[in-house]
Amino acid sequence: MSEIPAEVPEQPDGRGLVRGAADILWQSSPPGSIYDYIKVASFSLGADGRIDQWSLRAEQLFHVAAADAVGKDPIEAFVPAGLRDVGHRRVGEILDGKEWTGIVPFRMAEDGSLDGVAEVYVMPTETEQGERGAVCIVVDVRALRRIETDLAASQAIFGQSPFGFLLFGTDLRVQRANKRFAAVFGGNADDHRGRTVHDYLPRGEADRMAAALKRVLETGDSVTDMQIVGPAPGSNDRRHWSINLYRVHSGTGRPIGVAGLGTDVTRRHAAAREAAQSRRNLALLNEAGSRIGNSLDLETTARELLDVTVPVFCDLASVDLYQGLLDGDETPPGLADGSAELRRVAFSSAVSDGPLDDCGEPVTVGALHRYSFNSPCADALRTARPVTIPRTEGGMVRSTLAVPMVAHDTVVGLVRFSRTMGSEPFSERDRTLAVELAARAAVCIDNARLYRREHERALILQRSLLPPGDPEAAGLDIACRYLPGNAATEVGGDWFDVIELPGHRTALVVGDVMGRGLRAAVAMGELRTAVRTLALLDLEPAEVLAALDEIARGLGSPTPWGQHPHSPQSTRRALQGRDIDPSEVYLATCVYAVYDPVTRRVTFANAGHLPPVLVEPGEEALMLDVPPGMPLGVGGEPFEEVEVQLPEGALLALYTDGLVESREHPLDEGLRAFRSAITDPSRALEDVCDHVLNTLDTRHGEDDIALLMARVQGLPREAVGDWTLPREARSVGRARELARAQLASWDLEALVDTTELLVSELVTNALRYGEGEIRLRLLLDRTLVCEVWDAGLVQPRRRRARDTDEGGRGLQLVGLLSASWGARRTPRGKTVWFELPLPDGGSPSEPSVDALLSMF
């Protein structure tokens, strides 16, 4: 074996100089020899008891050079004075041939500044000449005690450690294992000597461990918390170990192996895995809370659920909802047994193109299907509990959870989460999470369903309260727009209406109930119905608003005891909050206008509303000076009327404040912008409406918007026949002649007979029951209208004539032969009228014999 210089500390020579250990020592023993730790010194005694040889190790131990020691009496030189007598006796005995071993205190320098204790082994010697001497082997007792202590500590740490401890040699084979390691991997500690990591770990992990050992041995860099996975002996359970590796050196500093400390962290790994899974589940629930339910659409909500869960929670998933719920049914048929028809509303997959049900048949999104009564999915729907669907042989799905979607104790559908081969099966924790996710989505879907139902009801209500999309009126071209402030429900408190009145006149109404939402819409519906009812009475505009004000004040909360329900004081006290909640009082503004196409005059009455805007051809838009009056529901003030003559082609606009007022700009600024937007009335009326809404900064969403526009066209002169008849009997015949001639000029010969008969009845009644001269007027537009005016105030009343009566059947005849008839008061009397449809518009059927006989 080649000799290698030992790496020992440099030592002083006898002259105070330092010599390197490499210059004085050669070493053939392997690194880590006991002599690297125990420095054994030797010297010899001659026959005279004096030192005749002094080794280099003695120089290192006693710090005395050979030149200063050779020839001296060791007892006198190194032993304290009090022990010298005993020392001389011992030397004498040794020279007489007796071996001796003992502990000897000594001085490590002549001045006695360094004292020590040495263990000395003295062996007698004899030369060829027969002279006796001795060889002394000396070891520093303190070094021995340190070695003993270190060995004991090393043995305690290695043997008593609760962790697996291995010492690998430079060949990466086990040199030593402790009991803890042997308890895990079997046998006793000595049985593991010579083994490698491949005897304990699977190939992949063993290769990784061996590479780490080699790297630590070569570089000296420690490895901390290296994670190793493998089964324990006699078990298939996967264990996790945390390995720490560091290089071990000899006393000379040479690498002699690698120490490995292994800790079983399977439980810690499982706990960390549980914690990570809990964090993932919490994050998933948090994401579900923020992403699911952002839309009130059923299908969108279902897709949001799948966007959250695939692929984070599962590999593929689908959502089925009861078709009955999608159709708006309160309780779909078959809900109790899970056999009702479902619709696949959403599907998502990270591994395949299409979903598969538990029978292996594809169900596409949007398709209707049913689960068989005995299927796991039907059982989940029936019991409202999640069901685990077993894996189908040959399928790619490893585990499936069928989770019913339950909201407010109602099952609305089923969501299925599936994991494919290669993924872990669903655990009980996953099952709980799936139920929570499905429940959250179910609540959102049920809310969306309820919203859809309420939204549809609100739309039905709103559409029933508004006029048709294209209202028609004689002598007017009309366009309108309605935008509710609440776009979600599409209901509001603004309204407009176009009401046909007798004589081809038209009532134009725009109103605004204070407040928003469904309550305002209900109040609007009540007031609109009241307006239409009052309009059919053919009252003057101011009278209509006065009656409407009375109605509005009676719609709120119950009247306080002792107060008249319609008194202005009661309403004002309610508004001040002293008797009833002001929020329960109906307040509204309204403009009511009546247009006569014959005279092209319009009569306005205003109840606290914004003034109408008029644009005459070639002129700028202006606001009509219509006294605003008090809002409806306040009471106490009469309403004024204003009559305005409109030129042909003029544009009249009625609107609500949501069009011209917002938080961003004052009312005056909005009115100016509105007038500027309609200064060009030559456009088509629909285009004018669109231009107004697109031009004005309406800030839609703050308030409802209603816009009603009418372009004046008027009835042409040739469409009007107007005559005044004297109050005499021959006027009846004259009226028939005038009616016959006028109908002939309009090519309405088919209506001559009926018109003559009815005209004669009305003129006869005017002569008999009326006053003053008689006026006859025929109007031709979409229908034929006949009006008979007189100065009497007594309204005609239809009655049933007795069999013996000679008269009293004229109005019955008018009612049978006309499409409609009626009477209204005028400033100077009354007007009785009837209306006949034109032949092209479908002639009414002739009255039956029974109907005619019923008059007699």
Disulfide bonds with the S-S distance in Angstrom:
none
